[in-house]
Amino acid sequence: MPNPQAHFETLLRQAALRVTPARLEILTLLDSSRVALDANEVFDRLTPTTSDRVTVYRTLASFVKAGLVHRIDPGDRRYRFSLTDHSDCTHDHHVHEHPHLICDRCGSVECLQDTEIIIRTHPTQVATAGPSPLRWINEQQVTLRGLCGRCNSTPAKPTAHKTRPRPPKASPSLLASKRASPRQRSRTKP
C-alpha cells in the first residue's frame, strides 16, 4: 500500500465516518499489528495526547459497525480487534472471513490470513433433501486453539506440580467429640 494514510482516509469517508487523527492512528496501529489487539492494548500504544479510553472504545465499536475492523471473541471477556481488508472482497467472498488462532500459552489472537474455512451443505443432504434450509449467514467466526509461531518455537517452561497439603491427623478423642451430638459434647469433659 503506497500511502496508507490516504487509503485510511478513503476508507473512513466510504464508511461515512469523520476523518480524525485518533481514527487514523487507530487504523494505522491495527494495520501494523501482527496480532489482534484488545481495546486496552490499542489505548496503551497510542500517542498519549491522541484520545482517551472512552474514545478508543467508541472508535473501535464504530469501526466494527462500519465493517472496517472485525471483533474477535476468544472467550476471555476481552474482545480483540483486527483490521479488515475489504479491498479484495467480492459479493460472495469476504477476505476477512478467516479463522483466528488463539495461543494456549501466551493468549495472543492471530488472524490466519492464508487459511479459509468453507461452509457448504454435505453432499448426502443435497441428494436427499434438496437445498439447505440455511439461507443466510450474517457473520462467521472460527477460532482455533494451539500455539502461535513464537510459542511453538520456544520450549515450554516446566511448571512445579503443586500438591494440596494434607490436614493434620485428628486425635481419637477429637473424632469422638465431632461425632457426638451438641448435647453430648457439652456433657463430655476434656
Secondary structure by P-SEA (a helix, b strand, c coil): cccaaaaaaaaaaaacccccaaaaaaaaaaaaccccccaaaaaaacccccccaaaaaaaaaaaaaaccbbbbcccccbbbbbbbcccccccccccccbbbbbbcccccccccccbbbbbbccccccccccccccccccbbbbbbbcccaaaaaccccccccccccccccccaaaaaaaaccaaaaaaccc
